């Protein structure tokens, strides 16, 4: 049984300016038919090649029903893009590192407010 395309689903017949590719934040090169763009079924069938190209040539985009879905990138590139986390101190060590010995932490007794009823 032949598969019918949904109206407005994008795909090869969609005009470049009308597709969601440019509105979704993907670069314009992520359009169907571009060498770095793969249909989901092609990416699954040739996954080793997609991974090799991601490592050698840069991000590889995968589309689902003609819409950009994911990008496969090299781990080194991912680590470069992610913020570096600083080593976290345990809570007690953090509190002790604040040096609050000279800070007055006493509080005046709260007696509430006078309200006319």
Secondary structure, 3 states (H helix, E strand, C coil): CCCCCCCCCCCCCCCCCCCCCCCCCCCHHHCCCCCCEEEHHHHHHCHHHHHHHHHHCCCEEEEECCEEEEEECCHHHHHHHCCCCCCCCCHHHHHHCCCCCCCCCCCCCCCCCCCCC
